[in-house]
Structures are given as structure tokens and as C-alpha cells.
Amino acid sequence: MKDCKPEDEAVLERNKRRLMEKTTHLLGGRSSDPSCFLFSKEELKEATNNYDSKQVFLDDGNFRLYKGFLQGQQVIVKKFTVKNGLESSVLDITISKQMNGNNALKLAGVCLETEIPILVFESFKSSGTLGDRMGNRTPGFEPLPWKHRVNIAFHLACSIAYFRLQLPRLVVHGGLKPSSVLLDEHNVPVLTDFSSSKIISHKEGHDQNNDVYSIGLLILALLTGKEVCDSPPIEKSSKAYYLVDHVKECVMSERLKEIMLDPIVVVGRPLTTEKAKELRDFTLLALECTCDQLLERPRISDVVNRLGDIELAALNNKHC
């Protein structure tokens, strides 16, 4: 990093301290070096052509992802657009570093000279967001075949399981939605944001079932092509409620054929007995994950195992 201006030094030191505090909290009180490769704000301005809107390829409403070119390498620059983004940014940096690219953007460095820290990630070849590739798809993006949809659900569930099993503290993701999940050139999902995450105590461990609920909504989105990203508790007036309620009613009355499937899931292919079972298993798992009773939802490890079985069946089914 180039030497920062004196007026930026206080901001940089404050952000370093906040990053140290958040890292120590995530690690359960154990100290750890929270340092990342540091870039100056001038370097990032240059890398993004002064944050030219033409460089934006994802605008979440809370942050923007810019294509950039830095030190001879293509990068992704993430800049928060909300005024109270300091805590969100620090949390995002802390968890991104721990995830180390596990179905997530891989952190390459940060800029701590700005009031709200800016993140820099390694670039990769993206094929759009998950939201671009299903339902009312963005023009120019290919729809997702059934096998890829099951694979995406499996990988996202694995990422949530990583939170539970590998991170030193329990973490709720809290922001899982198709519009903020990027797909690589092989349609493998890449999480772009952890700023809505919450570090919780073991006494609050049941809160992680909210992420299981979000996985259930994503499964329904992959099944129907309709993006629903409401987090529990779910209001009866919400789109998510009506979709869950519609699917539940169809299942209970054995009218599976009336579920509003995304046409690409079944179009052009015969609905074999094997494919019908995969669709049913996928649907039933989604309903279990979105159960109103929080403690009756399956464990994330069980969700991963069941999605793995469905994925294996889809891979072996020549008619998918």
C-alpha cells in the first residue's frame, strides 16, 4: 500500500482496531492476526476508473461490486453504499477471511483508509447471479438445467454447514438470496456477502435454523423460478408465504403436478419415474426446511446429506 495521507491515518487506525475486535469475537476470545493486504483508496479509485458505473456488475442495494484492474490483475472491488456500513463492512471482512473462498468470494485485500472499509476480492469468470438464471431471467443469460439447480442447492447448503461446523463461533448468515449469489462458469454458486451475518452464542444456536429456512426458500426458488428471500418470521402477506403455502397445499392434497414449476425444469424432457421422485424429494425437503416450528426443521447436516442424494440421482438420470 502507498503511504496514506495524514488525514486518513486516524480512520485507518480506527478500522484496524475494529477489525481486531471483530476477529477476536469471531474466534471466541482468542487473539489472531486480523491483517489483510492493504490497498490505498487512491489505488482502488484508479482500479475502478473512479468507481465508474460502467464497472458495476452487481448492485445489491447495500453494496456494489465493481470490475477492477489492480497491480496487473483483474479484481472485484466491493463498496458499501449505506451510510451505516462500517459494522457491516468489518463483519464482511472478518467472515470472508475465515471462509477463504469456500463457495465465497476470496478476499485479496482491503482498504481501511475510507470511513467504510472497501473489500477487494480475487476475480473469476461469472455467468451471472442465481436470480439472473431462473424465473424471469435477465435477457442474455442461459436458464439453469435441473442438474445444476440441485448442485447449486447442495453447494449453498454446504456453505451454511461450514458456518456451523468449521467457524470457531456460531454464525447465522442471514442474507441468503438468489440476487446476491454469483455463479461461476460451471454454475457453482459463490456467496458475495456476509454483512447481514450475526455471530451468536451457543445458547442462541437454534437461530441457525433461520438459515435452514432460507435454504428451503432457495430450494423453492430453484424449483419454481420465483425469487423469494423473506427471512422468518414470515408474514402471511408476503410472496414467500403464498409460495410456501401453495406448495404445501399441493403436497398435502397429492396434487404435485399443480406446483408452479419453472418450465425449464421439465420442458423438452420426459418426466420419468426417477425425475418425478427427485422433484418430490426436492419439494418435500423445501417444506421441511420452511416449517413454521423452528425446532422441527432439519439440521443443516441432514439437509446437505439429502441434497447430496438428490444430486447423485440427478447425475445418474439421463433424462435430466
C-alpha positions as a Markdown table, in Angstrom:
| # | Residue | x | y | z |
|---|---|---|---|---|
| 1 | Met | 0.0 | 0.0 | 0.0 |
| 2 | Lys | 1.1 | 3.5 | -0.8 |
| 3 | Asp | 1.7 | 5.8 | 2.2 |
| 4 | Cys | -1.6 | 7.3 | 3.2 |
| 5 | Lys | -2.3 | 10.9 | 3.9 |
| 6 | Pro | -2.1 | 12.2 | 7.5 |
| 7 | Glu | -5.8 | 12.9 | 7.5 |
| 8 | Asp | -6.5 | 9.3 | 6.6 |
| 9 | Glu | -4.3 | 7.8 | 9.3 |
| 10 | Ala | -6.8 | 8.2 | 12.1 |
| 11 | Val | -9.5 | 6.4 | 10.1 |
| 12 | Leu | -7.1 | 3.6 | 9.2 |
| 13 | Glu | -6.1 | 3.0 | 12.8 |
| 14 | Arg | -9.7 | 3.1 | 14.0 |
| 15 | Asn | -10.7 | 0.5 | 11.3 |
| 16 | Lys | -7.7 | -1.7 | 12.3 |
| 17 | Arg | -8.9 | -1.7 | 15.9 |
| 18 | Arg | -12.4 | -2.5 | 15.0 |
| 19 | Leu | -11.3 | -5.3 | 12.7 |
| 20 | Met | -9.1 | -6.8 | 15.5 |
| 21 | Glu | -12.1 | -6.6 | 17.9 |
| 22 | Lys | -14.5 | -8.4 | 15.5 |
| 23 | Thr | -11.9 | -11.1 | 14.6 |
| 24 | Thr | -11.3 | -11.8 | 18.3 |
| 25 | His | -15.0 | -12.0 | 18.9 |
| 26 | Leu | -15.4 | -14.5 | 16.0 |
| 27 | Leu | -12.6 | -16.6 | 17.3 |
| 28 | Gly | -14.2 | -16.9 | 20.7 |
| 29 | Gly | -11.8 | -14.6 | 22.5 |
| 30 | Arg | -8.6 | -16.0 | 21.1 |
| 31 | Ser | -6.3 | -13.4 | 19.6 |
| 32 | Ser | -5.4 | -13.7 | 16.0 |
| 33 | Asp | -3.7 | -11.6 | 13.4 |
| 34 | Pro | -6.6 | -9.9 | 11.5 |
| 35 | Ser | -4.3 | -8.3 | 9.0 |
| 36 | Cys | -5.1 | -8.3 | 5.3 |
| 37 | Phe | -3.2 | -7.0 | 2.3 |
| 38 | Leu | -3.8 | -3.2 | 2.4 |
| 39 | Phe | -4.7 | -1.1 | -0.6 |
| 40 | Ser | -4.9 | 2.7 | -0.6 |
| 41 | Lys | -8.1 | 4.4 | -1.6 |
| 42 | Glu | -6.3 | 6.1 | -4.5 |
| 43 | Glu | -5.3 | 2.6 | -5.8 |
| 44 | Leu | -8.9 | 1.5 | -5.7 |
| 45 | Lys | -10.1 | 4.7 | -7.4 |
| 46 | Glu | -7.7 | 4.0 | -10.2 |
| 47 | Ala | -8.5 | 0.3 | -10.4 |
| 48 | Thr | -12.2 | 1.1 | -10.9 |
| 49 | Asn | -11.9 | 4.2 | -13.0 |
| 50 | Asn | -13.1 | 6.3 | -10.1 |
| 51 | Tyr | -15.9 | 3.8 | -9.4 |
| 52 | Asp | -17.3 | 4.2 | -12.9 |
| 53 | Ser | -20.9 | 2.9 | -13.0 |
| 54 | Lys | -20.0 | 1.0 | -16.2 |
| 55 | Gln | -17.7 | -1.2 | -14.0 |
| 56 | Val | -20.6 | -2.2 | -11.7 |
| 57 | Phe | -21.8 | -5.8 | -12.3 |
| 58 | Leu | -23.8 | -6.4 | -9.2 |
| 59 | Asp | -25.8 | -3.7 | -7.2 |
| 60 | Asp | -27.4 | -5.3 | -4.1 |
| 61 | Gly | -28.8 | -2.0 | -2.7 |
| 62 | Asn | -26.4 | -2.2 | 0.2 |
| 63 | Phe | -23.2 | -2.6 | -1.8 |
| 64 | Arg | -21.9 | -2.6 | -5.3 |
| 65 | Leu | -19.4 | -5.0 | -6.9 |
| 66 | Tyr | -17.1 | -3.4 | -9.4 |
| 67 | Lys | -14.8 | -4.9 | -12.0 |
| 68 | Gly | -11.3 | -3.6 | -11.4 |
| 69 | Phe | -7.7 | -3.9 | -12.6 |
| 70 | Leu | -5.1 | -3.7 | -9.8 |
| 71 | Gln | -1.4 | -4.4 | -9.8 |
| 72 | Gly | -1.7 | -6.2 | -13.1 |
| 73 | Gln | -4.6 | -8.4 | -12.0 |
| 74 | Gln | -8.3 | -8.4 | -12.6 |
| 75 | Val | -10.1 | -8.0 | -9.2 |
| 76 | Ile | -13.6 | -7.4 | -7.8 |
| 77 | Val | -14.0 | -4.3 | -5.6 |
| 78 | Lys | -16.8 | -4.2 | -3.1 |
| 79 | Lys | -18.0 | -0.9 | -1.9 |
| 80 | Phe | -20.8 | -0.4 | 0.6 |
| 81 | Thr | -23.4 | 2.2 | -0.3 |
| 82 | Val | -25.2 | 2.6 | 3.0 |
| 83 | Lys | -24.2 | 5.3 | 5.5 |
| 84 | Asn | -24.1 | 3.0 | 8.5 |
| 85 | Gly | -22.0 | 0.4 | 6.6 |
| 86 | Leu | -18.9 | 0.4 | 8.9 |
| 87 | Glu | -20.0 | -2.5 | 11.1 |
| 88 | Ser | -21.4 | -4.4 | 8.0 |
| 89 | Ser | -18.1 | -3.9 | 6.2 |
| 90 | Val | -15.9 | -5.0 | 9.2 |
| 91 | Leu | -18.1 | -8.1 | 9.7 |
| 92 | Asp | -17.9 | -8.9 | 6.0 |
| 93 | Ile | -14.1 | -8.7 | 6.1 |
| 94 | Thr | -13.9 | -10.8 | 9.2 |
| 95 | Ile | -16.0 | -13.7 | 7.9 |
| 96 | Ser | -14.7 | -13.5 | 4.3 |
| 97 | Lys | -11.2 | -14.0 | 5.6 |
| 98 | Gln | -12.3 | -17.1 | 7.6 |
| 99 | Met | -14.3 | -18.5 | 4.6 |
| 100 | Asn | -11.1 | -18.4 | 2.5 |
| 101 | Gly | -13.0 | -18.8 | -0.8 |
| 102 | Asn | -15.2 | -21.8 | 0.4 |
| 103 | Asn | -18.1 | -21.2 | -2.1 |
| 104 | Ala | -17.5 | -17.5 | -1.4 |
| 105 | Leu | -15.6 | -14.6 | -2.9 |
| 106 | Lys | -11.9 | -15.0 | -1.9 |
| 107 | Leu | -10.6 | -11.9 | -0.1 |
| 108 | Ala | -7.4 | -10.4 | -1.6 |
| 109 | Gly | -7.2 | -7.3 | 0.5 |
| 110 | Val | -8.9 | -4.3 | 1.9 |
| 111 | Cys | -8.8 | -0.5 | 2.0 |
| 112 | Leu | -9.1 | 0.8 | 5.6 |
| 113 | Glu | -8.4 | 4.5 | 4.8 |
| 114 | Thr | -12.1 | 5.2 | 4.0 |
| 115 | Glu | -14.8 | 5.7 | 6.6 |
| 116 | Ile | -16.4 | 2.5 | 5.4 |
| 117 | Pro | -13.7 | -0.1 | 4.5 |
| 118 | Ile | -13.6 | -1.4 | 1.0 |
| 119 | Leu | -13.0 | -5.0 | 0.1 |
| 120 | Val | -11.0 | -6.4 | -2.8 |
| 121 | Phe | -11.6 | -10.0 | -4.0 |
| 122 | Glu | -9.9 | -12.3 | -6.5 |
| 123 | Ser | -11.7 | -12.2 | -9.8 |
| 124 | Phe | -13.3 | -15.1 | -11.5 |
| 125 | Lys | -15.4 | -15.8 | -14.6 |
| 126 | Ser | -19.0 | -15.3 | -13.7 |
| 127 | Ser | -22.1 | -16.4 | -15.5 |
| 128 | Gly | -24.5 | -14.1 | -13.7 |
| 129 | Thr | -26.3 | -14.2 | -10.4 |
| 130 | Leu | -28.6 | -17.1 | -9.5 |
| 131 | Gly | -31.5 | -14.6 | -9.8 |
| 132 | Asp | -30.4 | -13.9 | -13.4 |
| 133 | Arg | -30.6 | -17.6 | -14.4 |
| 134 | Met | -34.1 | -18.6 | -13.3 |
| 135 | Gly | -37.7 | -17.4 | -13.4 |
| 136 | Asn | -38.0 | -14.0 | -15.0 |
| 137 | Arg | -34.4 | -14.3 | -16.3 |
| 138 | Thr | -32.3 | -11.4 | -17.3 |
| 139 | Pro | -32.0 | -11.2 | -21.1 |
| 140 | Gly | -28.8 | -12.8 | -22.4 |
| 141 | Phe | -28.5 | -15.4 | -19.6 |
| 142 | Glu | -29.0 | -19.1 | -20.2 |
| 143 | Pro | -31.5 | -20.8 | -18.0 |
| 144 | Leu | -30.3 | -23.4 | -15.5 |
| 145 | Pro | -30.9 | -27.1 | -16.2 |
| 146 | Trp | -32.3 | -29.3 | -13.4 |
| 147 | Lys | -29.0 | -31.0 | -12.5 |
| 148 | His | -27.3 | -27.6 | -12.0 |
| 149 | Arg | -30.2 | -26.4 | -9.8 |
| 150 | Val | -29.8 | -29.4 | -7.5 |
| 151 | Asn | -26.0 | -28.9 | -7.4 |
| 152 | Ile | -26.4 | -25.2 | -6.5 |
| 153 | Ala | -28.7 | -26.1 | -3.6 |
| 154 | Phe | -26.2 | -28.7 | -2.4 |
| 155 | His | -23.2 | -26.2 | -2.5 |
| 156 | Leu | -25.1 | -23.5 | -0.7 |
| 157 | Ala | -26.2 | -25.9 | 2.0 |
| 158 | Cys | -22.6 | -26.9 | 2.4 |
| 159 | Ser | -21.6 | -23.3 | 2.8 |
| 160 | Ile | -24.2 | -22.9 | 5.6 |
| 161 | Ala | -22.9 | -26.1 | 7.2 |
| 162 | Tyr | -19.4 | -24.7 | 7.1 |
| 163 | Phe | -20.6 | -21.8 | 9.3 |
| 164 | Arg | -21.9 | -24.3 | 11.8 |
| 165 | Leu | -19.2 | -26.9 | 11.8 |
| 166 | Gln | -15.9 | -25.1 | 11.0 |
| 167 | Leu | -16.0 | -21.5 | 12.2 |
| 168 | Pro | -14.9 | -21.1 | 15.8 |
| 169 | Arg | -18.1 | -19.3 | 16.8 |
| 170 | Leu | -21.7 | -19.9 | 15.6 |
| 171 | Val | -22.7 | -17.7 | 12.8 |
| 172 | Val | -26.0 | -17.0 | 11.1 |
| 173 | His | -25.7 | -15.9 | 7.5 |
| 174 | Gly | -28.9 | -14.1 | 7.4 |
| 175 | Gly | -28.7 | -12.8 | 3.8 |
| 176 | Leu | -29.1 | -15.8 | 1.5 |
| 177 | Lys | -30.9 | -14.7 | -1.6 |
| 178 | Pro | -30.6 | -15.5 | -5.4 |
| 179 | Ser | -29.8 | -12.0 | -6.4 |
| 180 | Ser | -26.6 | -11.9 | -4.3 |
| 181 | Val | -25.3 | -15.4 | -5.2 |
| 182 | Leu | -23.0 | -15.3 | -8.2 |
| 183 | Leu | -22.4 | -18.4 | -10.4 |
| 184 | Asp | -19.0 | -19.3 | -11.9 |
| 185 | Glu | -18.6 | -20.5 | -15.4 |
| 186 | His | -19.5 | -24.1 | -14.2 |
| 187 | Asn | -22.6 | -22.8 | -12.4 |
| 188 | Val | -21.1 | -23.4 | -9.0 |
| 189 | Pro | -22.5 | -20.8 | -6.5 |
| 190 | Val | -20.3 | -18.1 | -4.9 |
| 191 | Leu | -21.5 | -16.2 | -1.9 |
| 192 | Thr | -20.9 | -12.4 | -2.2 |
| 193 | Asp | -21.9 | -11.0 | 1.1 |
| 194 | Phe | -21.7 | -11.7 | 4.9 |
| 195 | Ser | -22.6 | -8.2 | 6.1 |
| 196 | Ser | -26.0 | -9.4 | 7.4 |
| 197 | Ser | -24.4 | -12.3 | 9.3 |
| 198 | Lys | -24.7 | -12.5 | 13.1 |
| 199 | Ile | -22.2 | -14.0 | 15.5 |
| 200 | Ile | -24.2 | -15.8 | 18.2 |
| 201 | Ser | -23.7 | -17.7 | 21.4 |
| 202 | His | -24.3 | -21.5 | 21.8 |
| 203 | Lys | -27.5 | -20.5 | 23.8 |
| 204 | Glu | -28.8 | -18.9 | 20.6 |
| 205 | Gly | -27.8 | -21.9 | 18.5 |
| 206 | His | -31.4 | -22.5 | 17.4 |
| 207 | Asp | -31.2 | -19.2 | 15.5 |
| 208 | Gln | -29.1 | -21.0 | 12.9 |
| 209 | Asn | -32.3 | -22.8 | 11.9 |
| 210 | Asn | -33.2 | -19.5 | 10.2 |
| 211 | Asp | -30.5 | -20.3 | 7.7 |
| 212 | Val | -32.2 | -23.7 | 7.1 |
| 213 | Tyr | -35.4 | -21.8 | 6.4 |
| 214 | Ser | -33.5 | -19.6 | 3.9 |
| 215 | Ile | -32.2 | -22.8 | 2.2 |
| 216 | Gly | -35.7 | -24.0 | 2.0 |
| 217 | Leu | -36.8 | -20.8 | 0.2 |
| 218 | Leu | -33.9 | -21.1 | -2.2 |
| 219 | Ile | -34.9 | -24.7 | -3.0 |
| 220 | Leu | -38.4 | -23.4 | -3.8 |
| 221 | Ala | -36.9 | -20.6 | -5.9 |
| 222 | Leu | -34.9 | -23.2 | -7.8 |
| 223 | Leu | -37.9 | -25.4 | -8.3 |
| 224 | Thr | -40.4 | -22.7 | -9.3 |
| 225 | Gly | -38.2 | -19.9 | -10.8 |
| 226 | Lys | -39.7 | -17.4 | -8.4 |
| 227 | Glu | -37.3 | -15.5 | -6.2 |
| 228 | Val | -38.4 | -15.4 | -2.5 |
| 229 | Cys | -35.9 | -14.2 | 0.1 |
| 230 | Asp | -38.0 | -13.3 | 3.1 |
| 231 | Ser | -36.4 | -14.3 | 6.4 |
| 232 | Pro | -38.5 | -15.8 | 9.2 |
| 233 | Pro | -40.8 | -14.9 | 10.9 |
| 234 | Ile | -42.7 | -14.9 | 7.6 |
| 235 | Glu | -45.7 | -12.6 | 7.2 |
| 236 | Lys | -48.8 | -14.0 | 5.6 |
| 237 | Ser | -49.0 | -11.1 | 3.2 |
| 238 | Ser | -45.5 | -11.9 | 1.7 |
| 239 | Lys | -44.8 | -13.5 | -1.6 |
| 240 | Ala | -42.8 | -16.2 | 0.2 |
| 241 | Tyr | -45.7 | -17.1 | 2.4 |
| 242 | Tyr | -48.0 | -17.6 | -0.6 |
| 243 | Leu | -45.5 | -19.7 | -2.4 |
| 244 | Val | -44.8 | -21.9 | 0.6 |
| 245 | Asp | -48.5 | -22.2 | 1.3 |
| 246 | His | -49.2 | -23.1 | -2.3 |
| 247 | Val | -46.6 | -25.8 | -2.5 |
| 248 | Lys | -47.6 | -27.2 | 0.9 |
| 249 | Glu | -51.3 | -27.4 | -0.2 |
| 250 | Cys | -50.4 | -29.2 | -3.4 |
| 251 | Val | -48.3 | -31.8 | -1.5 |
| 252 | Met | -50.9 | -32.4 | 1.2 |
| 253 | Ser | -53.6 | -32.9 | -1.3 |
| 254 | Glu | -51.3 | -35.0 | -3.6 |
| 255 | Arg | -51.5 | -32.5 | -6.4 |
| 256 | Leu | -47.8 | -32.2 | -7.1 |
| 257 | Lys | -48.4 | -31.6 | -10.8 |
| 258 | Glu | -50.1 | -28.3 | -9.9 |
| 259 | Ile | -46.9 | -26.9 | -8.3 |
| 260 | Met | -45.8 | -23.8 | -10.4 |
| 261 | Leu | -42.6 | -25.4 | -11.6 |
| 262 | Asp | -40.2 | -23.3 | -13.6 |
| 263 | Pro | -40.9 | -24.6 | -17.2 |
| 264 | Ile | -37.2 | -25.2 | -17.8 |
| 265 | Val | -37.2 | -27.9 | -15.1 |
| 266 | Val | -39.4 | -30.1 | -17.1 |
| 267 | Val | -39.6 | -28.7 | -20.7 |
| 268 | Gly | -38.3 | -30.8 | -23.5 |
| 269 | Arg | -37.6 | -33.9 | -21.4 |
| 270 | Pro | -39.9 | -36.8 | -20.4 |
| 271 | Leu | -41.0 | -36.8 | -16.8 |
| 272 | Thr | -39.7 | -40.2 | -15.9 |
| 273 | Thr | -40.4 | -42.0 | -12.6 |
| 274 | Glu | -36.9 | -41.2 | -11.5 |
| 275 | Lys | -37.2 | -37.5 | -12.3 |
| 276 | Ala | -40.6 | -37.3 | -10.6 |
| 277 | Lys | -39.0 | -38.8 | -7.4 |
| 278 | Glu | -36.2 | -36.2 | -7.5 |
| 279 | Leu | -38.7 | -33.4 | -7.8 |
| 280 | Arg | -40.8 | -34.8 | -5.0 |
| 281 | Asp | -37.8 | -35.2 | -2.7 |
| 282 | Phe | -36.6 | -31.7 | -3.5 |
| 283 | Thr | -40.1 | -30.3 | -2.8 |
| 284 | Leu | -40.6 | -32.2 | 0.5 |
| 285 | Leu | -37.1 | -31.1 | 1.7 |
| 286 | Ala | -38.0 | -27.5 | 1.0 |
| 287 | Leu | -41.2 | -27.8 | 3.0 |
| 288 | Glu | -39.4 | -29.3 | 5.9 |
| 289 | Cys | -36.8 | -26.5 | 5.9 |
| 290 | Thr | -39.6 | -23.9 | 5.9 |
| 291 | Cys | -41.6 | -25.5 | 8.7 |
| 292 | Asp | -43.2 | -22.9 | 10.9 |
| 293 | Gln | -41.9 | -24.7 | 14.0 |
| 294 | Leu | -38.2 | -23.7 | 14.2 |
| 295 | Leu | -37.1 | -26.7 | 16.2 |
| 296 | Glu | -38.8 | -29.1 | 13.8 |
| 297 | Arg | -36.7 | -28.0 | 10.8 |
| 298 | Pro | -34.0 | -30.5 | 9.8 |
| 299 | Arg | -30.4 | -30.0 | 10.9 |
| 300 | Ile | -28.2 | -28.4 | 8.2 |
| 301 | Ser | -26.1 | -31.6 | 8.1 |
| 302 | Asp | -29.2 | -33.6 | 7.2 |
| 303 | Val | -30.1 | -31.1 | 4.5 |
| 304 | Val | -26.6 | -31.5 | 3.0 |
| 305 | Asn | -26.9 | -35.3 | 3.0 |
| 306 | Arg | -30.3 | -35.3 | 1.4 |
| 307 | Leu | -29.4 | -32.8 | -1.2 |
| 308 | Gly | -26.3 | -34.9 | -1.9 |
| 309 | Asp | -28.6 | -38.0 | -2.5 |
| 310 | Ile | -30.9 | -36.0 | -4.9 |
| 311 | Glu | -27.8 | -34.6 | -6.7 |
| 312 | Leu | -26.4 | -38.1 | -7.2 |
| 313 | Ala | -29.8 | -39.3 | -8.5 |
| 314 | Ala | -30.0 | -36.4 | -11.0 |
| 315 | Leu | -26.5 | -37.0 | -12.2 |
| 316 | Asn | -27.4 | -40.7 | -12.9 |
| 317 | Asn | -30.6 | -39.8 | -14.6 |
| 318 | Lys | -30.0 | -39.4 | -18.3 |
| 319 | His | -33.3 | -37.6 | -18.8 |
| 320 | Cys | -32.4 | -34.6 | -16.7 |
